Amino acid sequence: MTFWNTYPQLAKQLDIVHDTMTDAIKVKNPQTQQAILSLLASGGKMLRPAYLLLFADFTTLDSDKRIALASSIELLHTATLVHDDIIDEAETRRGVPTISHLYGNEVAVYAGDYLFIAVFKLMIKHALDMSNLSKRIDAMETVLNGELGQMNLRFNTDQTISDYLANISGKTAELFAQACAVSLFADGQMLLAKRAYDIGLNIGIAFQIMDDYLDYTTESQTFGKPVLTDIKQGIYSAPVLFAIAADTKVGDLLAQEAYEQVFVIIHETNALDKTYALAKKHTDKALKLIQKLPDIPVKSDIYMITKTLLERQL
């Protein structure tokens, strides 16, 4: 994981997280087992477990609980990706074929369902009491509501940036918020956990906005996601919504499925500048809150990693 070369100790912990996730997958059906293990091996930055491990330095939790929590948050994230790919009929994820494309939707559904089971088994075995487990179930509901909110607004050119932010707050940002806060909740540090939650929420919002920004500024072969995939499915991210506000023709062009012309308008207007500015706004909110964390060594790492995410090209 080259992203973590600057943080060798964290990289070692993330390797243990990866091994823990792999060990947690014990499916009786060989095809489903192989499908899940292939996805876990395909990479990804492991940002959510990384943030969880970093924030866990503010707690008294032992190593086993930290690793279990970090593994469960990444397994939960992976489960949502599997189901997203089924719905989106996506052929690739992180530049490699998706489970649904390789093995079909039936195997993919079972794989996603099994990953949810693995999440709860890890949490119950290693990490959480029932009150904290209840909070995690609420978090999963928030993620689902974000997905449903996005689905409800498909092909709707009247939606606003506020609608978009509300949906990505659930769909993407909630898992970042949980990653930052869950170890503190488990350690009984409720006030600090609330601050960590707000930090994670803003990081997650900024991260999704930057993903949507990079959809229109990076070659799809490099980024691992075909350009215009979302827009063809009626999912209008920040660049599209800002383009709609800037040029009245965009709504008609979307209705006509003239996606390449919309792509051009996104680049000709201030849509991308406004998208980047929105990502920076939420990054800055997170950075200001990070500065208020207790002064221990990990604080500077959290600050620098969060700043780097805004500046990433991939």
Secondary structure, DSSP 8 states (H G I E B T S, - for coil): -GGGTT-HHHHHHHHHHHHHHHHH---SSHHHHHHHHHHHHT----HHHHHHHHHGGGS---HHHHHHHHHHHHHHHHHHHHHHHHHHT-SEETTEE-HHHHH-HHHHHHHHHHHHHHHHHHIIIII--HHHHHHHHHHHHHHHHHHHHHHHTTT-TT--HHHHHHHHIIIIIHHHHHHHHHHHHHTT-HHHHHHHHHHHHHHHHHHHHHHHHHHTTS-HHHHTS-TTHHHHTT---HHHHHHHHH-THHHHHHHTT-HHHHHHHHHHSSHHHHHHHHHHHHHHHHHHHHTTS--STHHHHHHHHHHHHHH---
